[in-house]
Amino acid sequence: MSLKPPLTELEIKTADSGYYKGFTKDVTITAKVLVAALILWAVAFPTQAAGVLSKFNTLILASFNYWYIYVVAFFVVVCLGLALWPSTGRMRLGNEDDRPEFSNFSWFSMMFGAGMGIGMLTYSTGEPIYHFQTNPDVIQGLVAGGTAETVRSAYKWSFLHWGLSPWGAYALTGLALAFFAYRRGLPLTIRSSLVPLFGNRMSGVIGHAVDVVAVIATVLGVAQTLGFGVEQFVAGLARIGVGDWLMVTTEDGGQKASVAAVILSLVIIMGASTLSALSGVGKGIKWLSNINMGLSFFLLAFFLIFGSTMFGLKSLFVGLYDYLVAFPSMMFTVWSDDGTEVGKALEGWQGGWTIFYWAWWIAFAPFVGLFLARISRGRTIREYVLGAMLVPSVMCFVWFALVGGTAIDLELSGQANNSILGTGLSDQLYATLAVLLSDGMAWVFSVLVAVLLLTYLVTSADSAVLIINTINAAGDEGPKARPHIIFWGAALAFVVGALLIIGGLGAIQTAMVIGALPFSAVMALMGVSLVKAIIRDGLRARKGLPVTAREIAGE
């Protein structure tokens, strides 16, 4: 078989002067127009927008459930396979003499803060306690909901959504981008990862379309995360005592953030994130990531010492065992409405939880993946995959076990008296602290959680702005024009605000699920492209042929 040298150059036309100097106009302007159209539609026609988005969401969840389940399983298999295979695991993301730019602590801090921090704060209490009441095992009658025997199954399903699968999606995207950018010398942008399949055609319309899809998915995926964070940040401000105007009562008797509270939160968050983004990855983002990681460990240590420690540790180790044993089955199981009440309930649960999560992680993947690639140059494939999949997964498991376990234990013992179960998702962490501590200490820790949440929000938002501009600038990692950073910071704020106001978190969720679908196809192709490139590199190496851009250039 004839082995041609790998492609190490990809011409992507960028503007030479003017407002868009250094940017690919086809990608940047198209993405801006589409995002602006979404904002205007949501603001000008809120009822119509909410209705149309809801219909699309229902169609996608009903028609693409098999696709989402199997494609995420494919991401996990590819990543673990490449890491565990001896020859591929030793490959370095860069030249052989390249070494990591960031220390392991800073690398992990930035990776975790951008990838999971906000969602973890929201769901570490809310998800285990929800699945404690109902999950597939409860629906099938295997355990009784709301009892001590349900705890194991609650953690098994919670760990599924926050373990190897989401980090596999992130890791695959980052691995493909880092491989082609740092070994091949191609631009650090999404289209480069498809070069082995489409060659120089990625310089043109096809490549532009891929990058536009990535930008839109990033905007909607980050909007979902910021939406959760804003709701929880407002709930924290209300707990601290900022004012009753922060919350309004919904038609069903629940509580949600008021329009004024949403606007205030977004001004604070996006203002701070834009300033941080202007300073770049090595300064503002690194500094904020180290702060929020330190605060996270402090809060986690508090729950380890003063929470339901033994209950949480038991939940961690037993839940981890159950998760690992059941993981292959859970990863590939798809439930459909078979005409029975149980079948309908299982399909509804999977659509509302697993399919929603997989769409969320996929929409978030271009942002987290490109960010991971940006901070992972010089690491081996094995080091990268194990670091990007196993360490963050374990961190999530510990959070869910200690924080969520405390909430479940307080409800099981009767001490909480339904005060945690009876409140909304965004308020459940604060409610747990209120039961566990005196009023004064609960206030202090509520302030701590609000500050921690703010740092995670700012880290995620400013990282997203930099990543969007990197894609728009054809992979240029250098300083971006200030107006473009400000534009995308404002655009993210308007998307989150508009969708929260027209339909709350449900509207953001729906838009995100829709935006994730086309990028899921791009990610599947990225996995195939990466495997093809690595196999051919192995063949080249055995014949003594060059495989990296530097070797091909004879440097």
C-alpha positions as CSV (number, residue, x, y, z in Angstrom):
1,M,0.0,0.0,0.0
2,S,1.4,3.4,-1.0
3,L,1.7,5.8,1.8
4,K,1.6,9.5,0.9
5,P,3.0,12.1,3.4
6,P,0.2,13.4,5.6
7,L,-1.2,16.8,4.8
8,T,0.5,19.5,6.9
9,E,-0.9,22.6,5.4
10,L,-4.5,23.8,5.2
11,E,-5.1,27.1,3.6
12,I,-8.0,29.0,5.3
13,K,-8.6,32.4,3.9
14,T,-8.6,35.2,6.5
15,A,-9.1,39.0,6.1
16,D,-5.8,40.9,5.6
17,S,-7.2,44.2,6.9
18,G,-10.2,46.0,8.4
19,Y,-12.5,45.0,11.2
20,Y,-12.1,41.3,10.5
21,K,-8.4,41.3,10.1
22,G,-7.1,37.8,10.9
23,F,-10.6,36.3,10.9
24,T,-12.4,34.0,8.4
25,K,-15.3,36.2,7.3
26,D,-17.3,33.3,6.0
27,V,-17.3,31.7,9.4
28,T,-17.4,34.7,11.6
29,I,-20.1,36.7,9.8
30,T,-22.3,33.6,9.3
31,A,-22.1,32.6,12.9
32,K,-22.8,36.2,14.1
33,V,-25.9,36.4,11.8
34,L,-27.3,33.1,13.0
35,V,-26.8,33.9,16.7
36,A,-28.2,37.4,16.2
37,A,-31.3,35.9,14.4
38,L,-31.9,33.5,17.3
39,I,-31.7,36.4,19.8
40,L,-34.1,38.7,17.8
41,W,-36.5,35.8,17.2
42,A,-36.6,34.9,20.9
43,V,-37.1,38.6,21.9
44,A,-39.5,39.7,19.2
45,F,-41.7,36.5,19.0
46,P,-41.2,34.8,22.4
47,T,-44.4,32.6,22.2
48,Q,-43.7,31.4,18.7
49,A,-40.1,30.8,19.5
50,A,-40.9,28.7,22.5
51,G,-43.5,26.7,20.6
52,V,-41.3,25.9,17.6
53,L,-38.3,25.0,19.8
54,S,-40.4,22.7,21.8
55,K,-41.7,20.8,18.7
56,F,-38.2,20.4,17.4
57,N,-37.0,19.2,20.8
58,T,-39.8,16.5,20.9
59,L,-39.0,15.4,17.4
60,I,-35.2,15.1,18.0
61,L,-35.6,13.2,21.3
62,A,-38.0,10.8,19.8
63,S,-36.1,10.2,16.5
64,F,-32.5,10.4,17.5
65,N,-32.4,8.6,20.8
66,Y,-30.5,5.6,19.4
67,W,-28.0,7.9,17.6
68,Y,-27.1,9.9,20.7
69,I,-26.7,6.7,22.9
70,Y,-24.5,4.9,20.3
71,V,-22.4,7.9,19.2
72,V,-21.4,8.7,22.8
73,A,-20.5,5.1,23.4
74,F,-18.3,5.3,20.2
75,F,-16.5,8.3,21.7
76,V,-15.7,6.4,24.9
77,V,-14.5,3.3,23.1
78,V,-12.2,5.3,20.7
79,C,-10.6,7.3,23.5
80,L,-9.9,4.4,25.8
81,G,-8.8,2.2,22.9
82,L,-6.2,4.7,21.8
83,A,-5.0,5.3,25.3
84,L,-4.6,1.6,26.2
85,W,-3.0,0.5,22.9
86,P,0.7,0.6,23.6
87,S,2.0,2.3,20.5
88,T,-0.7,4.9,20.2
89,G,-0.7,5.7,23.9
90,R,3.0,6.7,23.7
91,M,2.4,9.2,20.9
92,R,2.9,12.8,22.0
93,L,0.6,15.6,21.1
94,G,3.3,17.6,19.4
95,N,6.9,16.9,18.6
96,E,8.8,14.3,20.6
97,D,10.7,17.1,22.5
98,D,7.6,19.1,23.3
99,R,6.6,19.1,27.0
100,P,3.4,20.4,28.8
101,E,3.1,24.2,29.2
102,F,1.0,24.0,32.4
103,S,1.6,22.1,35.6
104,N,-0.7,19.1,36.3
105,F,-2.6,21.1,39.0
106,S,-3.2,24.1,36.7
107,W,-4.1,21.8,33.8
108,F,-6.6,19.9,35.8
109,S,-8.0,23.1,37.3
110,M,-8.6,24.8,33.9
111,M,-10.0,21.6,32.4
112,F,-12.4,20.9,35.3
113,G,-13.5,24.5,35.7
114,A,-14.3,24.9,32.0
115,G,-15.9,21.4,31.6
116,M,-18.0,20.7,34.7
117,G,-17.7,23.2,37.5
118,I,-21.1,24.9,37.1
119,G,-23.1,21.8,36.3
120,M,-21.5,20.0,39.2
121,L,-22.5,22.6,41.7
122,T,-26.1,22.5,40.4
123,Y,-26.5,18.8,40.1
124,S,-24.2,17.3,42.8
125,T,-27.2,17.7,45.2
126,G,-30.1,17.7,42.7
127,E,-29.4,14.6,40.6
128,P,-28.7,12.0,43.3
129,I,-31.7,13.2,45.3
130,Y,-33.9,13.1,42.2
131,H,-32.8,9.6,41.3
132,F,-33.3,8.6,44.9
133,Q,-37.0,9.1,44.2
134,T,-37.2,7.6,40.7
135,N,-34.8,6.1,38.2
136,P,-35.0,3.1,35.7
137,D,-34.7,0.6,38.5
138,V,-37.6,2.2,40.4
139,I,-39.7,2.4,37.2
140,Q,-39.1,-1.3,36.5
141,G,-40.1,-2.2,40.0
142,L,-36.6,-3.5,41.1
143,V,-36.4,-1.1,44.1
144,A,-38.8,1.1,45.9
145,G,-38.3,4.9,45.3
146,G,-37.5,7.1,48.3
147,T,-36.1,4.3,50.5
148,A,-32.6,3.4,51.6
149,E,-32.4,0.6,49.1
150,T,-32.8,3.1,46.3
151,V,-29.5,4.9,47.1
152,R,-27.3,2.5,45.2
153,S,-29.3,2.8,42.0
154,A,-29.5,6.5,42.4
155,Y,-25.7,6.8,42.3
156,K,-25.3,4.3,39.5
157,W,-27.4,6.4,37.2
158,S,-25.9,9.7,38.4
159,F,-22.4,8.4,37.8
160,L,-23.4,7.4,34.3
161,H,-24.2,11.0,33.4
162,W,-21.1,12.6,35.0
163,G,-18.4,9.9,34.4
164,L,-16.6,8.4,31.5
165,S,-19.2,9.3,28.8
166,P,-19.2,13.1,29.0
167,W,-15.5,13.2,29.5
168,G,-15.1,10.8,26.6
169,A,-16.9,13.3,24.3
170,Y,-14.7,16.1,25.5
171,A,-11.5,14.0,25.3
172,L,-12.2,12.9,21.8
173,T,-12.7,16.4,20.5
174,G,-9.6,17.7,22.2
175,L,-7.5,14.7,21.2
176,A,-8.4,15.1,17.5
177,L,-7.7,18.8,17.6
178,A,-4.4,18.5,19.5
179,F,-3.2,15.7,17.3
180,F,-3.8,17.5,14.0
181,A,-2.7,20.9,15.3
182,Y,0.5,19.9,17.1
183,R,1.7,16.9,15.2
184,R,0.5,17.9,11.7
185,G,0.9,21.6,12.1
186,L,-2.7,22.3,10.9
187,P,-4.7,25.2,12.2
188,L,-6.2,24.7,15.7
189,T,-9.8,24.6,14.5
190,I,-12.5,22.0,14.1
191,R,-12.2,21.5,10.4
192,S,-8.6,20.4,10.7
193,S,-9.6,17.2,12.4
194,L,-11.4,16.0,9.2
195,V,-8.5,16.5,6.8
196,P,-7.7,12.8,6.6
197,L,-11.3,12.2,5.3
198,F,-11.8,15.3,3.1
199,G,-8.3,16.6,2.4
200,N,-7.9,20.1,1.0
201,R,-11.7,20.4,0.5
202,M,-11.7,21.5,4.2
203,S,-10.3,24.8,3.0
204,G,-13.5,25.8,1.4
205,V,-17.3,25.7,1.9
206,I,-17.3,22.3,3.7
207,G,-14.7,23.5,6.2
208,H,-16.5,26.8,6.7
209,A,-19.8,24.9,7.4
210,V,-18.1,22.6,10.0
211,D,-16.6,25.6,11.9
212,V,-20.0,27.5,11.8
213,V,-21.7,24.4,13.2
214,A,-19.0,24.2,16.0
215,V,-19.5,27.9,16.9
216,I,-23.3,27.6,17.1
217,A,-23.0,24.4,19.2
218,T,-20.6,26.1,21.5
219,V,-22.8,29.2,22.0
220,L,-25.8,27.0,22.8
221,G,-23.9,24.5,24.9
222,V,-22.3,27.3,27.0
223,A,-25.7,29.0,27.2
224,Q,-27.1,25.9,28.8
225,T,-24.4,25.8,31.4
226,L,-24.6,29.6,32.1
227,G,-28.3,29.3,32.4
228,F,-28.0,26.8,35.2
229,G,-25.3,28.9,36.8
230,V,-27.4,32.1,36.6
231,E,-30.4,30.4,38.2
232,Q,-28.3,29.0,41.0
233,F,-26.4,32.3,41.5
234,V,-29.7,34.2,41.8
235,A,-31.0,31.5,44.3
236,G,-27.8,32.1,46.3
237,L,-28.2,35.8,46.3
238,A,-31.8,35.3,47.5
239,R,-30.6,33.0,50.3
240,I,-28.0,35.6,51.3
241,G,-30.7,38.2,51.7
242,V,-30.1,40.5,48.7
243,G,-33.8,41.0,48.2
244,D,-37.2,39.4,47.5
245,W,-37.2,40.9,44.0
246,L,-34.7,38.3,42.9
247,M,-37.3,35.5,42.7
248,V,-40.8,35.3,41.3
249,T,-43.5,32.6,41.7
250,T,-44.3,30.5,38.7
251,E,-47.8,29.3,37.7
252,D,-47.1,25.9,39.3
253,G,-46.2,27.5,42.6
254,G,-42.4,27.1,42.2
255,Q,-39.8,29.8,42.2
256,K,-37.6,31.2,39.4
257,A,-35.3,34.1,38.9
258,S,-36.9,37.4,38.0
259,V,-36.1,39.3,34.7
260,A,-34.2,41.9,36.8
261,A,-32.2,39.3,38.6
262,V,-31.3,37.6,35.3
263,I,-30.1,40.9,33.8
264,L,-28.1,41.8,36.9
265,S,-26.4,38.4,37.1
266,L,-25.5,38.5,33.4
267,V,-24.1,42.0,33.6
268,I,-21.8,40.9,36.5
269,I,-20.8,37.5,35.0
270,M,-20.3,38.6,31.4
271,G,-18.5,41.8,32.4
272,A,-16.0,40.0,34.5
273,S,-15.6,37.2,31.9
274,T,-15.0,39.6,29.1
275,L,-12.2,41.4,31.1
276,S,-10.7,38.0,31.9
277,A,-10.9,36.9,28.3
278,L,-9.0,40.0,27.2
279,S,-6.1,38.9,29.4
280,G,-5.8,35.5,27.8
281,V,-5.5,31.8,28.9
282,G,-2.2,32.1,30.7
283,K,-3.3,35.0,33.0
284,G,-7.0,35.6,33.8
285,I,-8.3,32.1,33.0
286,K,-5.5,30.3,34.8
287,W,-5.8,32.6,37.8
288,L,-9.5,32.2,38.1
289,S,-9.3,28.4,37.6
290,N,-6.8,28.0,40.4
291,I,-9.1,30.1,42.7
292,N,-12.2,28.1,42.0
293,M,-10.4,24.8,42.3
294,G,-9.1,25.9,45.8
295,L,-12.6,27.0,46.9
296,S,-14.0,23.7,45.5
297,F,-11.6,21.6,47.6
298,F,-12.5,23.7,50.7
299,L,-16.2,23.2,50.2
300,L,-15.7,19.5,49.5
301,A,-13.5,19.2,52.7
302,F,-16.4,20.8,54.7
303,F,-18.8,18.1,53.5
304,L,-16.3,15.4,54.1
305,I,-15.8,16.5,57.7
306,F,-19.2,17.9,58.7
307,G,-21.6,16.3,56.3
308,S,-22.9,12.7,56.3
309,T,-19.3,11.3,55.9
310,M,-19.8,7.6,56.3
311,F,-23.0,7.7,54.2
312,G,-21.3,9.6,51.5
313,L,-18.2,7.4,51.4
314,K,-20.3,4.3,51.3
315,S,-22.3,5.8,48.5
316,L,-19.1,6.6,46.7
317,F,-17.4,3.2,46.8
318,V,-20.6,1.1,46.4
319,G,-21.9,3.5,43.7
320,L,-18.6,3.3,41.8
321,Y,-18.6,-0.5,41.9
322,D,-22.2,-0.6,40.7
323,Y,-21.4,1.9,38.0
324,L,-18.3,0.1,36.6
325,V,-20.1,-3.3,36.6
326,A,-23.2,-1.9,34.9
327,F,-21.4,0.6,32.6
328,P,-21.2,-1.5,29.4
329,S,-24.9,-2.2,29.7
330,M,-26.0,1.3,30.6
331,M,-23.8,2.8,27.9
332,F,-25.6,0.9,25.1
333,T,-29.2,0.5,26.4
334,V,-31.9,2.5,24.6
335,W,-35.5,2.4,25.8
336,S,-38.4,3.0,23.5
337,D,-42.1,3.3,24.1
338,D,-43.3,-0.3,23.6
339,G,-47.0,0.5,24.3
340,T,-46.7,-0.4,28.0
341,E,-46.7,2.1,30.9
342,V,-43.3,1.0,32.0
343,G,-41.8,1.4,28.5
344,K,-43.3,4.8,28.1
345,A,-41.9,5.9,31.5
346,L,-38.4,4.5,30.7
347,E,-38.3,6.4,27.4
348,G,-39.4,9.6,29.1
349,W,-36.8,9.2,31.8
350,Q,-34.0,8.5,29.3
351,G,-35.1,11.4,27.1
352,G,-35.2,13.8,30.0
353,W,-31.9,12.7,31.5
354,T,-29.5,10.6,29.4
355,I,-30.4,12.0,26.0
356,F,-30.5,15.5,27.3
357,Y,-27.1,15.1,28.9
358,W,-25.5,13.5,25.8
359,A,-26.8,16.4,23.7
360,W,-25.5,18.9,26.3
361,W,-22.0,17.3,26.4
362,I,-21.8,17.2,22.6
363,A,-22.9,20.9,22.3
364,F,-20.2,21.7,24.9
365,A,-17.6,19.5,23.3
366,P,-16.2,22.0,20.7
367,F,-15.6,24.5,23.5
368,V,-14.2,22.1,26.1
369,G,-12.4,20.1,23.4
370,L,-10.6,23.0,21.8
371,F,-9.8,24.4,25.2
372,L,-8.4,21.0,26.3
373,A,-6.3,20.9,23.1
374,R,-5.0,24.4,23.7
375,I,-3.7,23.5,27.2
376,S,-2.5,20.0,26.5
377,R,0.3,20.3,24.0
378,G,3.2,18.1,24.8
379,R,1.3,15.4,26.7
380,T,1.1,11.8,25.4
381,I,-2.2,10.4,24.2
382,R,-2.3,8.1,27.2
383,E,-1.5,10.9,29.7
384,Y,-4.1,13.1,28.0
385,V,-6.9,10.6,27.8
386,L,-6.5,9.3,31.3
387,G,-6.1,12.8,32.7
388,A,-9.1,14.1,30.8
389,M,-11.4,11.2,31.5
390,L,-10.5,9.5,34.7
391,V,-9.5,12.3,37.0
392,P,-12.5,14.6,36.3
393,S,-14.8,11.6,36.5
394,V,-13.5,10.7,40.0
395,M,-13.8,14.3,41.1
396,C,-17.5,14.4,40.0
397,F,-18.1,11.1,41.8
398,V,-16.7,12.4,45.0
399,W,-18.7,15.6,44.8
400,F,-22.0,13.7,44.1
401,A,-21.3,11.2,46.9
402,L,-20.4,13.6,49.6
403,V,-22.7,16.5,48.8
404,G,-25.6,14.6,47.4
405,G,-25.2,11.9,49.9
406,T,-25.5,14.4,52.8
407,A,-28.8,15.7,51.3
408,I,-30.2,12.2,50.9
409,D,-29.2,11.2,54.4
410,L,-30.8,14.3,55.9
411,E,-34.0,13.4,54.1
412,L,-33.9,9.7,55.0
413,S,-33.3,10.6,58.7
414,G,-36.2,13.1,58.7
415,Q,-33.9,15.9,59.7
416,A,-34.6,17.8,56.5
417,N,-38.3,17.3,56.7
418,N,-38.7,17.6,52.9
419,S,-37.1,21.0,52.8
420,I,-34.5,19.8,50.3
421,L,-36.8,17.6,48.2
422,G,-39.4,20.4,48.2
423,T,-37.2,23.1,46.7
424,G,-36.1,23.6,43.1
425,L,-32.9,22.2,41.5
426,S,-31.0,25.5,41.7
427,D,-31.7,25.9,45.5
428,Q,-31.1,22.4,46.7
429,L,-27.4,22.9,47.6
430,Y,-28.3,26.0,49.7
431,A,-31.2,24.1,51.3
432,T,-28.8,21.4,52.3
433,L,-26.5,23.9,54.0
434,A,-29.5,25.5,55.7
435,V,-30.5,22.1,57.3
436,L,-26.9,21.2,58.2
437,L,-25.8,24.5,59.7
438,S,-26.9,27.2,62.0
439,D,-28.5,30.3,60.3
440,G,-25.3,32.3,60.6
441,M,-23.0,29.6,59.3
442,A,-25.5,28.7,56.5
443,W,-25.3,32.3,55.4
444,V,-21.5,32.3,55.4
445,F,-21.4,29.1,53.3
446,S,-24.1,30.4,51.0
447,V,-21.8,33.3,50.3
448,L,-18.9,30.9,49.6
449,V,-21.0,28.9,47.2
450,A,-22.2,32.0,45.4
451,V,-18.6,33.2,45.0
452,L,-17.4,29.8,43.8
453,L,-20.3,29.7,41.3
454,L,-19.4,33.1,40.1
455,T,-15.7,32.1,39.5
456,Y,-16.9,29.0,37.6
457,L,-19.3,31.1,35.5
458,V,-16.7,33.6,34.6
459,T,-14.1,30.9,33.8
460,S,-16.6,29.1,31.5
461,A,-17.7,32.3,29.8
462,D,-14.3,33.8,29.2
463,S,-12.9,30.4,28.0
464,A,-15.9,30.1,25.6
465,V,-15.3,33.6,24.1
466,L,-11.6,32.8,23.5
467,I,-12.5,29.4,21.9
468,I,-15.1,31.0,19.6
469,N,-12.6,33.5,18.4
470,T,-10.0,30.8,17.9
471,I,-12.4,29.0,15.6
472,N,-13.4,32.2,13.8
473,A,-9.7,33.1,13.3
474,A,-8.9,29.8,11.6
475,G,-7.2,28.4,14.6
476,D,-5.1,31.4,15.5
477,E,-4.2,31.2,19.2
478,G,-2.7,34.7,19.4
479,P,-4.4,37.8,20.8
480,K,-7.8,38.5,19.3
481,A,-9.2,41.9,18.4
482,R,-10.9,43.4,21.5
483,P,-14.2,44.2,19.6
484,H,-14.7,40.5,18.8
485,I,-14.1,39.4,22.4
486,I,-16.7,42.0,23.5
487,F,-19.2,41.0,20.8
488,W,-19.2,37.3,21.8
489,G,-19.3,38.1,25.5
490,A,-22.4,40.2,24.8
491,A,-23.9,37.6,22.5
492,L,-23.6,34.9,25.1
493,A,-25.3,37.2,27.6
494,F,-28.1,38.0,25.2
495,V,-28.6,34.3,24.3
496,V,-28.8,33.2,27.9
497,G,-31.0,36.2,28.9
498,A,-33.4,35.9,26.0
499,L,-33.9,32.2,26.3
500,L,-34.3,32.4,30.1
501,I,-36.9,35.1,29.8
502,I,-39.0,33.4,27.1
503,G,-39.0,30.0,28.6
504,G,-36.6,29.6,31.4
505,L,-34.0,26.7,31.4
506,G,-36.4,24.6,29.3
507,A,-36.0,27.0,26.3
508,I,-32.2,26.9,26.6
509,Q,-32.2,23.2,26.9
510,T,-34.3,22.8,23.8
511,A,-32.2,25.2,21.7
512,M,-29.1,23.3,22.9
513,V,-30.4,19.9,22.0
514,I,-31.2,21.2,18.5
515,G,-27.8,22.7,18.1
516,A,-26.0,19.6,19.3
517,L,-27.4,17.3,16.6
518,P,-25.4,18.5,13.6
519,F,-22.2,18.7,15.6
520,S,-22.7,15.1,16.8
521,A,-22.2,14.0,13.2
522,V,-19.1,16.1,13.0
523,M,-17.7,14.5,16.1
524,A,-18.4,11.0,14.8
525,L,-16.4,11.8,11.7
526,M,-13.7,13.3,13.9
527,G,-13.4,9.9,15.6
528,V,-13.1,8.0,12.3
529,S,-10.6,10.6,11.0
530,L,-8.4,10.4,14.1
531,V,-8.3,6.6,14.0
532,K,-7.5,6.6,10.3
533,A,-4.7,9.1,10.8
534,I,-3.1,7.2,13.7
535,I,-3.2,3.9,11.9
536,R,-1.5,5.4,8.9
537,D,1.1,7.1,11.1
538,G,1.9,3.7,12.6
539,L,2.4,2.3,9.1
540,R,4.6,5.2,8.2
541,A,6.7,4.9,11.3
542,R,7.3,1.2,10.7
543,K,8.7,2.2,7.2
544,G,10.8,5.0,8.6
545,L,8.7,7.7,7.0
546,P,8.2,11.1,8.7
547,V,4.9,11.6,10.6
548,T,5.1,15.0,12.2
549,A,5.1,18.4,10.5
550,R,8.7,19.1,11.7
551,E,9.9,15.7,10.5
552,I,8.3,16.3,7.1
553,A,9.9,19.7,6.8
554,G,13.3,18.1,7.7
555,E,13.8,20.2,10.8
